[in-house]
Amino acid sequence: MSAHVSDTAAIERLLGADGDARLALDPVTGLDRYGCAPWPRAVIGFGSCTASTISAAGFAAAGSCLDALRAGAALRGWEPARAAVAQRLSDEILAHFGVADLAHAVLAASGSDAVRLASGLLTAAAPEARWDTVLMAAAETGSLVPDAARGAHPQATLRHIALREPDGKPRRPAAIAAATEAAVAAGGGRTVVHLIDGSKTGLTAPGLAAAARLQARHPGTEIIVDACQARLPAARLRRYLEQGWPVLVTGSKFYGGPPFSGAVLLPRARRLGGPRGEASDGGEASDGGEPSDTAPGVLCRWAAAVAEMRAYAAVPQAEHRARRRRLAAALRAAFAADPRFELLPPASPDQTIFTFAVRDRAAGERFDLATLGRIHRQMNQDLGASLGPVARPVCQIGQPVLAGAVPALRIALGARAASVADLETCLAKLRLLADPVAALPA
């Protein structure tokens, strides 16, 4: 680790700073609301669709970021030092996705902050207009996204498009496209449509072609791409930017950086927001004129996430795909052999989020969200003293969600390497906790 041992507490403090109450640590468990610690903690990680505990490499990168901030501040002062680190991180994010020629990257504290920023920049083009918002199902995105999406127009109409039927099956793409167009037409004015590429349960809607047709038919409609899960190929991200659409990403989902690191990738071909070069709210203007959040906590979290991105890029994509497909095959086989677990569609060769319902062995009924919440929390605890060695490993899986009307858990395959043996250990504990006879109360 580059930072001195005496700086460990400062790094941990910064990793939980400059966010919101979700980063506050529980005084008993030492974990935040995502079940993550601001220090490297021995976990089996299959919860990247929610959040991941920082890795040792990520922690070291956060320490190096703190060193760079201190050194820069000693030479030039804090504001220039923060701006320099923010620019370096922005450049690395753009280089990772291969879009430095197309976009500027503006750092934000979280995915919801990125939504708020992008919404504000788009609607600033016509500040006196009423801007309605169309979101793809609130249950499929972050809990704070609906309020963030309204931005500076809290009185505007917010319309949600269901992505799943009540039984959990995904709606047909044509039905989603038609519902989205009807929602835009109902507004009768300017509308921001949030295309989601990689929802909480792995869905994409309404899709690039459908969104482009919608924009062509309804002039004045703006598109924001919510790719905060960052589970999309770089080629598709590039196509979104070529359409002139801002793309939201995070380093804290697929890539496994610590919670709370968002960014807006803004197309260079468009001028958004206020006068070029103008910064606000204590941020530093990017070379595109939009202010990045340069709070030290944001920078340290992004430094950790960029380290994970760098490590992921160092391994050939063919190896990543082969690893994910081995894990997916093992997961599908394990669930097929146990009728308590019900994998929900869609299924694809490159799937990275697996959403599943859990049934009571005796009654056959699906567990409700409260029961799944208990299982989710206990997966993240060492319960070996109470339930034996199978319950000892600490395992992170995705938080409970509603898939349509179906309560479900998630197992996510992220950028960090995980083995089939890791998955089998996680599933063994999951089977134990899904047995009401053996499981402990919440």
C-alpha positions in Angstrom: 0.0 0.0 0.0 1.4 3.4 -0.9 -0.1 5.3 2.0 1.5 5.0 5.4 -0.2 2.7 8.0 -1.0 5.8 10.0 -3.1 7.0 7.1 -5.4 4.0 7.1 -8.0 5.8 9.3 -7.9 8.8 7.0 -8.5 6.7 3.9 -11.4 4.8 5.6 -12.9 8.2 6.6 -12.6 9.6 3.1 -14.2 6.5 1.5 -17.3 7.2 3.6 -17.2 11.0 3.1 -18.8 13.3 0.6 -21.8 11.1 -0.1 -25.0 10.7 1.9 -26.5 8.8 4.8 -26.2 5.5 2.9 -22.4 5.6 3.6 -22.8 6.0 7.3 -21.4 3.0 9.3 -23.6 1.0 11.6 -21.9 1.2 15.1 -22.4 -2.5 15.7 -21.5 -4.1 12.3 -19.1 -1.4 11.0 -20.9 -1.7 7.6 -22.8 0.9 5.6 -26.3 0.5 4.3 -25.1 -1.6 1.4 -23.4 -4.0 3.8 -19.9 -2.8 2.7 -16.9 -1.8 4.8 -14.6 1.1 3.9 -11.6 -1.2 4.2 -10.6 -4.5 2.6 -12.8 -7.3 4.1 -12.7 -10.9 3.3 -15.8 -11.6 1.4 -17.0 -13.8 -1.5 -18.4 -11.2 -3.8 -21.4 -11.8 -6.0 -23.3 -8.6 -5.1 -21.9 -6.0 -7.6 -25.4 -5.2 -8.9 -25.8 -3.6 -5.4 -22.3 -2.7 -4.2 -19.0 -4.2 -3.3 -16.6 -4.0 -0.4 -13.4 -2.3 -1.5 -10.5 -4.6 -2.5 -7.0 -4.4 -1.2 -5.9 -3.0 -4.6 -8.7 -0.4 -4.5 -7.8 0.6 -1.0 -4.1 1.1 -2.0 -5.3 3.2 -5.0 -7.4 5.4 -2.7 -4.3 5.8 -0.5 -2.3 6.9 -3.5 -5.0 9.3 -4.4 -4.8 10.8 -0.9 -1.0 11.1 -1.3 -1.4 12.9 -4.6 -3.9 15.3 -3.2 -1.6 16.1 -0.3 1.4 16.5 -2.5 -0.4 18.7 -5.0 -1.9 20.8 -2.2 1.5 21.5 -0.8 2.7 22.7 -4.2 -0.3 24.5 -5.6 -3.1 24.5 -3.0 -6.1 22.3 -2.5 -8.4 23.5 -5.3 -5.8 23.0 -8.1 -4.7 19.7 -6.6 -8.3 18.4 -6.6 -8.9 19.6 -10.1 -5.7 17.9 -11.4 -6.7 14.5 -9.8 -10.3 14.8 -11.1 -9.0 15.4 -14.6 -6.6 12.5 -14.4 -9.4 10.2 -13.3 -11.8 11.5 -15.9 -9.2 10.9 -18.6 -8.7 7.3 -17.4 -12.5 6.6 -17.5 -12.8 7.9 -21.0 -9.7 5.9 -22.1 -11.1 2.8 -20.5 -14.3 3.0 -22.6 -12.4 4.2 -25.7 -14.4 7.4 -26.1 -12.0 10.2 -25.3 -12.6 11.5 -28.8 -16.4 11.7 -28.3 -17.0 12.8 -24.7 -16.0 14.6 -21.6 -16.3 12.9 -18.2 -17.8 14.7 -15.3 -17.4 13.1 -11.9 -20.4 12.9 -9.5 -20.8 11.5 -6.0 -23.2 8.7 -7.0 -25.4 7.4 -9.8 -28.3 9.5 -8.6 -26.2 12.6 -8.5 -25.1 11.8 -12.1 -28.8 11.6 -13.1 -29.5 15.0 -11.5 -26.5 16.6 -13.2 -27.4 15.2 -16.6 -31.1 16.1 -16.3 -30.1 19.7 -15.3 -27.7 20.1 -18.2 -30.3 18.9 -20.8 -33.2 21.0 -19.5 -31.1 24.1 -19.1 -31.4 24.5 -22.9 -35.0 25.6 -22.3 -35.2 26.6 -18.7 -38.7 28.1 -19.0 -40.2 25.0 -20.6 -42.0 22.3 -18.7 -39.9 19.2 -18.9 -41.7 15.9 -18.2 -39.7 12.8 -17.4 -40.2 9.2 -18.6 -38.4 6.6 -16.5 -38.0 2.9 -17.1 -39.6 1.2 -14.0 -38.5 2.8 -10.7 -38.1 -0.7 -9.2 -35.4 -1.4 -11.8 -33.2 1.6 -11.0 -31.8 3.4 -7.9 -34.2 4.4 -5.2 -33.3 8.1 -5.5 -33.4 8.3 -9.3 -37.0 9.4 -9.7 -36.4 12.5 -7.6 -33.0 13.1 -9.2 -34.5 12.8 -12.7 -36.9 15.7 -12.1 -33.9 17.9 -11.4 -34.9 21.5 -11.4 -38.5 20.7 -12.4 -40.0 19.0 -9.3 -43.6 19.8 -10.5 -43.2 18.1 -13.9 -45.0 14.9 -14.6 -43.0 11.7 -14.0 -44.2 8.7 -16.0 -42.9 5.1 -15.4 -42.7 2.4 -18.0 -43.1 -1.1 -16.6 -40.3 -3.4 -17.8 -41.7 -6.7 -16.5 -45.2 -8.3 -16.3 -46.5 -9.0 -12.8 -45.3 -12.6 -13.1 -41.7 -11.4 -13.5 -41.4 -12.0 -17.3 -39.9 -9.2 -19.3 -42.4 -7.2 -21.4 -42.0 -7.4 -25.1 -39.7 -4.7 -26.6 -42.4 -3.5 -28.9 -44.8 -3.0 -26.0 -42.2 -1.1 -24.1 -41.4 1.1 -27.1 -45.1 1.8 -27.6 -45.7 2.6 -24.0 -42.7 5.0 -24.0 -43.9 6.8 -27.1 -47.4 7.1 -25.6 -45.9 8.6 -22.4 -43.9 11.2 -24.5 -47.0 12.1 -26.6 -49.1 12.5 -23.4 -46.8 15.2 -22.2 -47.4 17.4 -25.2 -44.2 19.3 -24.7 -40.5 18.7 -23.9 -39.7 15.3 -22.3 -36.5 13.7 -21.0 -36.6 9.9 -21.6 -34.2 7.8 -19.5 -33.1 4.8 -21.5 -31.8 2.1 -19.2 -29.0 -0.1 -20.3 -28.6 -2.7 -17.6 -31.3 -2.3 -14.9 -31.1 -3.8 -11.4 -32.2 -7.1 -13.0 -30.2 -6.8 -16.2 -32.8 -5.4 -18.6 -32.2 -2.8 -21.3 -35.1 -0.6 -22.6 -36.4 0.9 -24.8 -33.2 0.2 -26.8 -31.1 2.4 -29.0 -33.1 2.0 -32.2 -36.4 2.6 -30.5 -35.1 5.6 -28.6 -33.7 7.1 -31.9 -37.0 6.6 -33.6 -38.8 8.2 -30.7 -36.6 11.3 -30.8 -37.0 11.6 -34.5 -40.8 11.5 -34.2 -41.0 13.9 -31.2 -38.6 16.9 -31.7 -37.7 18.4 -28.4 -37.4 15.0 -26.7 -34.0 14.4 -25.0 -32.5 11.0 -24.1 -30.3 10.2 -21.1 -28.7 6.7 -21.0 -28.6 5.2 -17.6 -25.8 2.7 -17.9 -24.9 3.0 -14.2 -24.4 -0.8 -13.9 -21.7 -0.4 -16.5 -22.5 -3.8 -17.9 -22.5 -2.7 -21.6 -19.9 -3.2 -24.3 -17.8 -0.1 -25.1 -19.0 -0.2 -28.7 -22.6 0.3 -27.6 -21.7 3.1 -25.2 -19.9 4.7 -28.1 -23.1 4.5 -30.3 -25.1 6.2 -27.6 -22.6 9.1 -27.5 -22.6 9.3 -31.3 -26.4 9.9 -31.0 -25.6 13.0 -28.8 -27.0 11.3 -25.6 -25.3 11.7 -22.2 -24.4 8.4 -20.7 -24.3 7.8 -17.0 -21.8 5.2 -15.5 -20.5 4.3 -12.1 -17.3 2.6 -11.0 -19.2 0.9 -8.1 -21.4 -1.7 -9.8 -19.8 -4.0 -12.4 -16.3 -2.9 -11.7 -16.5 -3.4 -8.0 -15.3 0.0 -6.8 -16.6 1.2 -3.4 -20.1 2.5 -3.2 -20.7 6.1 -4.5 -18.7 6.9 -7.6 -20.8 8.3 -10.5 -19.9 10.0 -13.8 -21.7 11.6 -16.7 -20.1 11.1 -20.1 -21.1 14.2 -22.1 -20.9 14.1 -25.9 -18.4 16.6 -27.2 -20.6 17.4 -30.2 -23.2 19.0 -28.0 -23.0 22.1 -25.7 -25.0 21.4 -22.6 -25.8 23.5 -19.5 -24.4 26.9 -18.8 -21.5 28.9 -20.4 -18.5 26.8 -21.4 -15.9 26.8 -18.7 -18.2 27.9 -16.0 -18.1 25.9 -12.7 -20.6 25.9 -9.9 -21.2 24.4 -6.4 -17.5 24.2 -5.6 -16.8 21.9 -8.6 -14.0 22.3 -11.1 -14.9 22.8 -14.8 -14.0 20.0 -17.1 -12.5 20.8 -20.5 -16.1 20.7 -21.7 -17.2 23.4 -19.2 -19.3 21.2 -16.8 -18.3 21.0 -13.1 -16.9 17.7 -11.7 -17.4 16.9 -8.1 -13.9 17.2 -6.7 -14.6 16.4 -3.1 -11.8 14.2 -1.7 -14.1 11.3 -0.8 -15.4 11.2 -4.4 -11.9 11.3 -5.8 -10.6 8.5 -3.5 -13.6 6.3 -4.4 -13.1 6.9 -8.1 -9.4 6.2 -7.7 -10.3 2.8 -6.2 -12.8 2.1 -9.0 -10.3 3.1 -11.8 -7.8 0.7 -10.3 -10.4 -2.1 -10.7 -11.1 -1.0 -14.3 -7.4 -1.0 -15.1 -7.1 -4.5 -13.7 -10.1 -5.7 -15.7 -8.7 -4.3 -18.9 -5.4 -6.0 -18.4 -7.0 -9.4 -18.9 -8.2 -10.5 -22.4 -11.9 -10.2 -22.9 -12.1 -13.8 -24.0 -10.8 -14.9 -20.6 -13.5 -12.8 -18.9 -16.2 -14.2 -21.1 -15.1 -17.8 -20.5 -15.0 -17.2 -16.7 -18.5 -15.7 -16.6 -19.9 -18.5 -18.8 -18.4 -21.2 -16.4 -20.0 -19.4 -13.5 -23.3 -19.0 -15.3 -23.4 -22.7 -16.2 -22.7 -23.7 -12.6 -25.3 -21.4 -11.3 -28.0 -22.5 -13.7 -27.2 -26.2 -13.0 -27.4 -25.6 -9.2 -30.7 -23.8 -9.3 -32.2 -26.4 -11.8 -31.4 -29.1 -9.2 -33.2 -27.3 -6.4 -36.9 -26.5 -6.9 -36.7 -23.8 -4.2 -34.8 -21.5 -6.5 -36.6 -20.0 -9.6 -34.4 -18.2 -12.1 -36.3 -15.4 -13.8 -35.8 -14.4 -17.4 -34.2 -13.2 -19.5 -31.3 -15.5 -20.0 -28.5 -14.8 -22.4 -24.9 -16.2 -23.1 -23.4 -13.0 -21.7 -25.7 -12.5 -18.7 -24.1 -11.1 -15.6 -27.1 -10.5 -13.3 -29.2 -13.5 -12.3 -32.5 -12.7 -10.6 -34.2 -15.4 -8.7 -37.1 -16.1 -6.4 -36.8 -18.4 -3.4 -39.6 -20.7 -2.3 -40.4 -22.1 1.1 -39.5 -25.9 1.0 -42.7 -26.9 2.8 -45.4 -24.5 1.7 -44.0 -23.9 -1.9 -44.8 -20.2 -1.7 -42.3 -17.6 -2.7 -40.5 -15.8 0.2 -41.5 -12.2 0.6 -39.2 -9.2 0.5 -38.8 -9.2 4.3 -37.6 -12.8 4.3 -35.3 -12.2 1.4 -33.9 -9.2 3.2 -33.1 -11.4 6.2 -31.3 -13.9 4.0 -29.4 -11.1 2.2 -28.2 -9.6 5.5 -27.2 -13.0 7.0 -25.3 -14.0 3.8 -23.1 -11.1 4.7 -22.3 -12.3 8.2 -20.2 -15.1 9.7 -22.8 -17.3 11.3 -20.5 -20.3 11.8 -20.8 -20.2 15.6 -24.6 -20.7 15.3 -25.1 -22.7 12.1 -21.8 -24.5 11.5 -19.0 -24.2 8.9 -21.2 -23.9 5.9 -22.5 -20.6 7.3 -19.1 -19.2 8.2 -18.0 -17.6 4.8 -19.1 -14.0 4.4 -20.9 -13.7 1.0 -22.3 -10.6 -0.7 -25.2 -11.0 -3.1 -27.6 -8.4 -4.6 -30.2 -6.8 -2.4 -33.8 -8.0 -2.8 -35.9 -6.4 -5.6 -39.3 -6.7 -7.1 -39.2 -8.2 -10.5 -42.6 -7.2 -11.7 -44.6 -8.4 -8.6 -42.1 -11.2 -7.8 -39.8 -10.7 -4.7 -36.3 -11.8 -5.8 -32.7 -11.8 -4.9 -29.8 -11.4 -7.3 -26.4 -13.0 -7.9 -24.1 -10.8 -10.0 -20.9 -11.6 -11.9 -18.6 -8.6 -11.8 -15.2 -7.5 -13.1 -13.4 -9.1 -10.1 -12.3 -12.7 -10.7 -14.5 -15.3 -8.9 -14.2 -19.0 -9.2 -16.8 -21.8 -9.5 -15.6 -22.9 -6.0 -16.5 -19.4 -4.6 -19.9 -19.7 -6.2 -20.5 -23.1 -4.8 -19.5 -21.9 -1.3 -22.0 -19.0 -1.6 -24.8 -21.3 -2.9 -24.3 -23.7 0.0 -24.8 -21.0 2.5 -27.8 -19.7 0.5 -29.5 -23.1 0.6 -28.9 -23.3 4.4 -30.4 -19.8 5.1 -33.3 -20.5 2.8 -34.4 -23.4 5.1 -36.7 -21.8 7.7 -35.9 -24.6 10.2 -32.2 -24.0 10.1 -32.1 -20.2 9.6 -31.7 -17.7 12.4 -34.2 -14.9 13.0 -33.3 -11.5 11.5 
